[in-house]
Amino acid sequence: MIWPITIICSLVGSMLFSVPGAFLGLLVGVLIDRQLNLPSWKAMWLRMRGKGATGKPPVEHLHFMLLGYLAKLNGRVLPIHIKQAGLEMQRQQLNGYAQQAAINAFNQGKHMQLATLRALLEGGALKTGQAEMIIASCWRLVWAERKVSQSQRQAIFSCGKWLGLAQGRIAALELPAKPASSQTVGGNSSEITAALAILGLPSAVRDWNRIQQTYRRLLSENHPDKLIGQGASVNKIEQANKKTQQLHKAYSVLRKRLQN
């Protein structure tokens, strides 16, 4: 395996400081190559062109291209969209080169067509967790304006489908992104559908006893204290905390809308 930055740094170090410089360059180059994940000259060239090793943009580029597209979809990008995109970069812990690449991808997405995004998303072969992360981020961006247009909603559901997510799961990912003020009694049925999807129930379910039993069972299965007692990893406990919060929100929505 040829690590390009390692070779370049070693040669530069050798030219400047002879043997000690070559060793120093080797060390620095290895660190950079591993950080940027550039195992070959081709990978470096594709990264410079904003593409991944398969010729497709890497996940973080697809992510922010889609955010840029959604931000511009209603006509113009608002300051709140830019602020939310910045928060998403912080959430992904992007800085330096990675942050600048995300900014470039966001700006690129503002001028893209949905058909182009479809070709990139369908061919990206993302894992389910990556797809859900992107769609959840999309919901946060559009809800940052405290309202979602029909075109934005349709675009997110289309992109989620192209990423391999079920419609119910896409709807469920919207619920945590909604401002508290929007989650009031009398909202539309999509919110009920999203809440039911979090509980793993079909959208047609209205049996309150079934909903309550499912909620309590899932709450017991995902309770952090139970996992701590079983010696679960920190990552699994954190996931359980998030799942528990989602269950509480979903149950609260359903109780307001469906309980007699």
N, C-alpha and C positions, 0 to 999 in steps of 0.2 A: 504494500500500500504506500503510495507516494503522497506525503503531506506537503502541499505547495508552500504554505507560509513558513513551515519549518526549514525547507530548503533555501528559500529566499533570505530568511533571517540569518541562517548559518553562513551563507555566501557573503552577505553584507558584513556580518561580524568578522569573518575571516579577512576580508579586504581592509577593514578598519583597524583591527587589533590582533591580527594573526590568529594563532591557535586559541588563546584565551577568548578572543572575540567570537570564534567559531562555536566554542562550547556555550558561551552566553547566548549567542543567536539561536543555537539549537534549543536551549531551554525555553527562551521566549517564544520561539516559533511553535513548539509543541503546545504550550499553553494557549496560544491564539488559535491554532488549528482545532484543538479540542473544544474551545469555547464557541467557535463559529461552526464546528462540525463540517470541516472541509477536508474530506479524505482524499481528494484527487484534484488535478488541474481542471477537469471538467466541472466538478462541483463548485470550484471557486469561480469559474467563468459564468456558470448559471446563477450563482448567488449575486455576482456583480450585475447581472441582467435582471435581478429580481425574481429568479426562478429557483425551484428546488432541484434535487438531484435527478428527478424523473422528467424534468422539463416543465413541470407544473409549479406555480408559486407555492412556497411553503405555507404551512397552516396559518402562521401569524399574518402573512400577506393576504391570504384569502379572507381572513377574519376582518381586517381593516379595510380591504376593498369593499366588502359587503356593507360595513358601517358607513363608508363614504357614499355608497350608492343610496342607502336608505336616507341618509341625512339630506341629500340633494333631491330626493324623489318628489317632494312637495313643491319644488321650485327653487329654493335657495337654502343654503346651509346656515343655520342659526348659531349664535355664540354658545347656546346651551348644548348643541350637538358637538361642537368642538371641545367644550368642557367635559362632556360625557366620554368622548373618545379618549381624552387625556386620562380620565379615571380608569378606563378600560386598560390603558397601557400600564398604569400603576398596578392594577389588579393582576396583570400578567407579569409584573416586575420587569418591564422593558426599560432599558436605559442605553445610552450611548448609541452604537450602531443600530441595535435592534429597535430602539425608539424612533430613530430617524427613518428607518426602513418602514416602520408602521405608519408614520406620518406620510411618507411618499405613497404608500399603498392606499391610505385614506383619500388622498388627493386624486389618485388615479381612479378610485372607485366612483368619484363624483361624476366622471365623464364616461362611465361604462354603460353598456346596454345589458338588460337582464338576460338576453340570450347568451352573451359572452360569459356572464357569471355562471350560467347554468352549465356551460361546457367545462368550466374550471371546477365547479363544485362536484359535478357528477364524476369527473375523472380523478378527483383528489384522493379517493380511497381513505377517507378519514375514519378514525375509530369513533365509536359511539360517544365516548366521553368528550372527544374533541368537537364533534358535531353539536352536542348539547351545549358545550361552553360557548360556541359561536352563536347559536340561536338565542341563548339566554342573554348574551351581550347585545344582540340585535334588539331584543325586547327592551332592555334597559335604555338603549339609545333613543328609540322612538318614544318611549314613555317619559323621557327626560323633559319633553315638551308638554307633558301632562295630558296629551291626547294623541291618538293614533289614527291616521287616515286609512281609508279602505285600501288604497293602493299600497301603503306600507304593510298593512296586515296581510294582504294577498301575497306580496313579495316575500315576506318572512315564511309564510306557510309553504310557498313554492320552493324556496331555498332549503327549508328544513326537509321537505320531501326529497329533494335532489341529494341531500346529505344522508338520506337513508332513515330519517326519523318518521315515526307514525304521527298521524294528525293529532291524536290525543296527547302524545308526549309534547308536541310543539305547543299545543294549547296550555299544557300544564306548566311549561317553562315561562309562560307569560305572567302567571299569577304573582310570583315573588317580585316582579319588576313593576307592578302597578302601584302608583301612589296610594296611600291609605285612604285618601279622600274619594278615590274612584271606586273603592270596594264597599259601596253602600247598598242598602236594600233597594231593590227595584232595578238593578243593573240587568244587562242582557244575558241571554242563556249561555253565551260563550264562556262566561265566568263560571257558571255552574258546571259546564262541561270540563273546563280546566281543573276545577277543584275535584271533580269525580275522577279525572284521569290521574291525579296525584295519589288518590286512594286505590287506583287500579280498577276502578269500576266503570262499566259502560255509561255512555252519556244519557241513556234513557232511564237509568235507575232513579227512583224517587221514594223507595222504601226506606223510611228513616231508621228503622231498627237495623236493617242491613248496613246502612251507612255507618251507624254508630258502632256496630260490632266490628266492622272492617277497620274503622279508625282506631279503636282500642287495641285490636290485634296488632296492627302495624306499629302503633306507639310502643307496645310492649316489646316487639321484635327489634325495634330500632332505638330503644332507650339507651343513652350513653352509659348510665350507671351499670346496666346489665352487661354491656360490652367490656367495661372496665373490669368487672368481676371475672369475665372470661379471659382476661389478659390480651384483649385486642390491641392492635397497633394504634399509634396516635392518629395516623391518617384515617383509619376506620372509625375512630371515635369522633373525629372532626366531621366526617361524612354523616355519621349518625346524628350529630347535632343539627346539621343542615336539614337532613330529612325530617327530623322532629319538628323543626320550625315550619317546614312546608306543610306537614300534616296538621299542625295547629291552625295555620292560616286557612287551609282548605276546609277544615272542619268548621271554622268560624263562619266562613262564607256560606257553606251549606246549611248551617244551623239558622242563619238569618233568612235564607231564601226558602228553605224547604220545610223546616220544622213547624208543625201546626201549633 
